[in-house]
Amino acid sequence: MELEPHLKNNLNCNIRYQIESFSKISKKISSKIKGLMNKKRVNLIISL
């Protein structure tokens, strides 16, 4: 199924935006985890 060019561009923009916001969120989470580890000196093992 062929998408019209502007629809394709829209999809690409949406995907890029979601990836960027996800990376921002994951950076926030990782910095919070680092803060917890520094405070409590506990090793957290995260399995995805």
Secondary structure per residue as TSV (DSSP state, phi and psi in degrees):
chain	resnum	aa	ss	phi	psi
A	1	M	-	360.0	123.8
A	2	E	-	-86.8	131.4
A	3	L	-	-93.1	148.9
A	4	E	-	-68.4	148.7
A	5	P	H	-53.7	-42.7
A	6	H	H	-71.2	-31.0
A	7	L	H	-66.4	-42.3
A	8	K	H	-59.1	-46.9
A	9	N	H	-60.2	-40.5
A	10	N	H	-60.4	-46.4
A	11	L	H	-60.0	-46.3
A	12	N	H	-59.5	-42.8
A	13	C	H	-63.2	-43.7
A	14	N	H	-60.4	-46.1
A	15	I	H	-62.1	-45.4
A	16	R	H	-60.8	-43.0
A	17	Y	H	-62.5	-43.3
A	18	Q	H	-64.6	-40.2
A	19	I	H	-62.8	-43.8
A	20	E	H	-62.3	-46.6
A	21	S	H	-66.4	-35.3
A	22	F	H	-64.2	-42.0
A	23	S	H	-66.5	-35.5
A	24	K	H	-62.8	-45.1
A	25	I	H	-62.9	-43.8
A	26	S	H	-66.3	-33.7
A	27	K	H	-64.5	-42.6
A	28	K	H	-60.5	-45.9
A	29	I	H	-61.9	-44.9
A	30	S	H	-65.8	-35.4
A	31	S	H	-69.6	-35.3
A	32	K	H	-63.6	-42.3
A	33	I	H	-63.6	-42.3
A	34	K	H	-60.2	-40.8
A	35	G	H	-61.3	-44.6
A	36	L	H	-61.2	-44.7
A	37	M	H	-63.1	-38.1
A	38	N	H	-68.2	-40.1
A	39	K	H	-67.8	-51.8
A	40	K	H	-95.4	-9.4
A	41	R	-	52.1	47.6
A	42	V	-	-113.1	137.4
A	43	N	-	-85.0	120.3
A	44	L	-	-102.1	128.0
A	45	I	-	-105.6	119.2
A	46	I	-	-109.6	119.9
A	47	S	-	-108.1	128.2
A	48	L	-	-95.3	360.0
